[in-house]
Amino acid sequence: MPAFDLPLPELERHRPDIEEPADFDAFWRDTLKAAGETDPVVSVRPVETGLRLTRTWDVTFRGFGGDPVRAWFSRPAGVGGPGELPPAGVSTSPHGSGQPCDLLPAVVEFAGYGRGRGLPHERLTWVNAGYAHLLMDNRGQGDQYGCGGDTPDPHAAAPGGPGSAVRGLLAAEDYHYRRLITDAVRAVAAVRALPGVDPQRTVAVGNSQGGGLALAVAGLVPDLTAVLVTAPLLCGIRRALDLTDAGPYGEIAAYLAVHRGAEDAARRTLSYVEGVSFARRAQAPAHFGVGLRDTVCPPSGAYAAFNRYAELTGAQPRREIHAYPFNGHEGGEAVQVRRQLDWLPGVLDEASDVGRGSR
């Protein structure tokens, strides 16, 4: 597929107007307030994976509506006692002797559209790099790619099509992504509540739908340490619906092709999950990646989010974007991941310096 969106010089200047509902902030404040009335973590159970250098736990936390959401939590072996997490607020030496060691920064990862959390040995990059890693399951998804998921969506009965992108599309209160974004915010609260994690160094990471969720978290969690976003879904939604019939945007277009009078209601619902709106409210350092031939998540959406990032907060965080002119939705793949691995330690070091200065 040749490049089909704006040329790169125009993308670098692309700052589209966004139709934001007047109650955008109140909508999310009320949604998250309701979700945050209970402690996030429900259960933590060790899992045998056959991996000798990684320890993993099956975590259940409370998401939207208090619903149980599953996740894999992993950390490098040799941190904490054998077979169990150290007590809350305590980090132990490699052999569980009780001698203190550093708490680990945490990377919270969000999976792509149609994927679940899969199997615990599938995503090992961040734990192998020395981070605590929480991989959130996608409620009501997991049946299209990978090895499945374990979290149902008990609120999926609102009008809409069979795909996640159109469930509850006619009202923001009923929309699937209201629930999924709330789960993502609660995942950050959950990992911060787990023992051996440094809550002041928490990072959101995602690709495609996961990138859209990570960006939403950046806009809704003001003390997030960093966000790493690749090919984000839900950015520049109105333009994307005009450009492509691929992926989730194609599901929305197909639904509106049948329900010809539903466009205004659908557009209003989508305005509450617009990634550019979340980006405008973010203040954490941000690292973006985008393939310029991406027809699933058109690059103009990522650039719109990047170019308007943090503009409402008064912050001037470190941020950078990497473009891959001859790649589609796969973007930079392992090349982009290596860039993330190289970039993140410097951001975390700065966060540690700020934390020490505040004490």
N, C-alpha and C positions, 0 to 999 in steps of 0.2 A: 504494500500500500504506500504510494507516494505521500509526501507531506500534503495535508488537506486543510490545516488550520492556518492561522496567521503566520507570516514570515517571522523569523526570529527577532529582527529589530523591532517589529511591531509588538511581538509578545513581551519584549523587555520593557515596553512602555504601556502595556495593556492594564488599564485601571477602570474597568467598567462600573457604571452606576449599578447599585444593587437595590432592588425593591425590598426593603426591610419592613416587616410589620411593626407598627408603633409599640406593640407589647412584646417584642422579641425578648427583651431582657426579663420582663416580668414572667413570661411564659416559662423560661428556663429556670428562673429563680424559684418559682412555685413548684415546678416539676422536681427539681433537685432537693428542695426542702422536704417534700413528702418522702422522697427516697432515702434521705439521710436521717430519718428519725430513729433508726435502729442501728446497732453495731453491724459493720459490714460482713465480718467473717462468721460463717456458720460451722464449718468443719474443715479440718486439715488431716489428711490421711496419707501416710507414706506409701509409695508405689515402687515395686521392684521392676526395673526396666532392663536389666542386663548390662547397664552402662557402669563401668567401674569408676569413672572420673566425674560422674554427675549424680546428684541425689535429687529425687523428684517426689512431689506430694500432689495428691488430688485435692484441690481446694474447691469448696463451695462457698460462695458469698451471696449476699442479698443485693439484687439489682432493682430494676424498676418494679414498683408495686410490692417490694419485698420478695419477689420471685427468686428461687434458687438458681444461680448461674454457676456453671462449672468452669474450672480453669486448671491448667498445669502450672505448678510453681517449682522451679528448679534452681539449684545453686551448685557451685563447684563442690565436689567431694572434698572432705578434709576440713570443712568449716562446720562447727557444731558437733554434737555427740553422734554416735552411730545410730541411724534409724529413726531419729526424731529431731525436731527443731529444738534449739535452746530455749530456755524460758523467756517469756516476753521481756523485751528490754535488755537482754543479756546476749552478748556474743562470746563464743568460747574458742579455745585454741583448737588446732586440727584434730586432736585426739580426745576432745571433751574433758580436758583437765580442769576447766573452769577459769583458766588464765584468759584475760581479755584480749581480743583482737578487733580489727576494724569492722564496723558494720558495712555491708555491701550496698552500693548504689543499685537501684532496681530499674529494670527495663520492663515496661508493660507493653505487650505486643498485641495487636488486633489483626485478625485474619481477614482475608479477602471475601468477596461476595460468593455465597454458595458454599463456603467452607465452614467446617467446625474446627474444634481444637485438635482433631486428629489423634494421633498416638504420641506419647510423651517423648519419644526419641526423634521426632521429625524435625524439630526446630532447635538446633543446638548452638547456633552462632553466638548468641549473647551470653549464654552460660559458659561457653568455652572461652569467651573473652574476659571472664571473671566477674560477671554481673549476676545478681539475683534476677530471675526472669519469670514473669507471669504471662502466660498465653491465655487470653480470654476466649471462651467458647462463644459462638454467635447464636443467640437464641433463635430457634425456628429455622436455622439454616444447617448446612452440613451435608446435604444430599446431592450436590453437584460435582464437587471436587474433593480430592484428598481421601482421608480415611474416616470421615463422618464427624458428627458432633453428639453432644449428650444433654443439650439444654432445650427443652420445648418452649414454645411461646404460647402461654395460655390465654393471651389477649388477641389472638389473630382472627377473630370472627367478624371484625368490622368489614364493610363493603370494600371490595378491591379484588384484583386478580390473584392468581395463584402464586406469583413470584413475590419475594420479600419486598421488592422496591415498590409494589403497588398495594400492599396490605394496609388497609386503613387510609388510603391516599386522599380521601375526600374530606378529612378533618384532621387537623394537626394533633388533637388530643388522642386520636385513634391510630396515628401513623406508626408503622413498624420502627422507623428510625428514631422516633421519640424514645421508644423503649430501649433500643440498642445503644443510643448515645448515653442514656442514663446508666445503662449497664457499664459502659466504658468509664464513665466518671467514677462509678462505685468500685470498679476494678482498681483504680488508683488508690482509693481509700482502703481497699482490702489489702493491697500489697504493703501499704504503709503500716498496717496493723500487724503484719507478720513479724515474728522475731528474726533478728539478724539482718534486718533491712534498715538502711539509713533513710528515714522519711523525708529528709531535706535534699535528697538526691534521687529524684524519681523522673523517669523519662518515658514518653509515649512514642511508640513506633508503629508504623503500619504502611502497607502497600495497597493501592486501589481502594476498595471499601475500607480496609484497615487504615489507609492514609487519611481518608475522610473522617474516620472516628478519632484518630490521633489529633487531627487538627481541631475537631470539636472539643476534645479534652483540653487542648491548649487554650481555647477561648473560654472554657468554663472552670478551669482549675488555675487560679491566678498564681499559685506558688509552684507550678510545674517547673522542673529544672531545664528540660529541653524537649524538643519534639523533632522527630525524624519522619518525613513524609515523602512517599514516592507515588507518582501517578494517582493523586487523590480523587476518589469519587465524591460527588455532591459539591463540587466547586464549579461556579459558573453554570448552574443547572439550566437556566433558561436558554443560554447559547448552546449548551450541549444538546438539548432536545431538538434544536434546529439543525445541528450539524450531523448527528449520528443516530443510527438505528441499532447500534451494537450494544450488547450487554444490558445492564439495568436500565439505561436510558431508552433502549429499544422496547423493554417491557412496559415502561410508562407510556411511550408513544403508541404501542399496540393497544393498551387499555383505553387511551383517549380516542383512538380510531374507532372503537366500538361505542364508547360512552361519550358521544359527541357534545353533550351539554355540560361535561364535567371539567372542562379545561380551567375555568377560573378557580374553582374550588381546589383543584389539584395544584395549581400554581401557588395559591395561597399556602397550602400545606407545605409545599416544598420550600417556601421562603423561610420557614422556621428551622430548616436543617441545612441552609445554604452555608457551605464551607467558608466562603469569603466573609460572611458575617462573623463567623467564629474567629477567623484569622484577624479581623480588625480589632478584636477584643483580647487577643493573645499578647503575651509579653515575654515568654520564654525564648531563648535562642532556638533558631529553626534551621533545619537542613532539608532541602527539597531536591527531588530528582524527577525528571520527566523525559519521556520519549516523544520527539516531535512528530512522529507518525502514528501516535496513539489514537485509534478510533473508538476505543472503549471509554476512556476518560480524556477528552480532548485537551491538549496542552494549554489552551487559553484559560482553562479553569485553574490549573496549577499556578500559572503566572498571575492571574487575577488575585489569587490568595496570597502569593508571595509579594506582589507589588503593593498590596494594601495591608500587609501584615503589621499589626500592633499600632495602627494609625489612631485608634481611639484611646489608647492607654497612656500615651506620652512616653512610653518606653522606646529605647533604641537598641533592641537586642541584636546580638550577632546573628546573622542569617546569610545563607548562600543557597544558590540553586545551580544544579548541574543538568544541562540539556544533552540529549543523545539524538542527533539529527537523523540517524538512519534506523532508529529503533521505534517499535510500537509500544504496546502496553507493557511489554517486558522491561522497557527502559534499560538501565545500565546493568541490571542483574547483579552478578558478583562484583563487578567493578564499582557499582554504586554502594554496595554493602561495605566494601573495603574503604571507600571514602567516608562512610558513616563511622566505621571503626576508628579511623584516624582522627576524625573531627571531635567525637564525643568526649574523649578523656580531657581535652583542654577545657571544654565547657564545665565538666564536673570539677576539675581542679579550681576553676574560678568560683564555682558554687561553694566548694570547701573553704576557700579563702574568705569569702563573704561570711560564711557561717562562723568561722573562727573569729572574725572581726566583730561579730555581733554578740559574742559571749563575754 
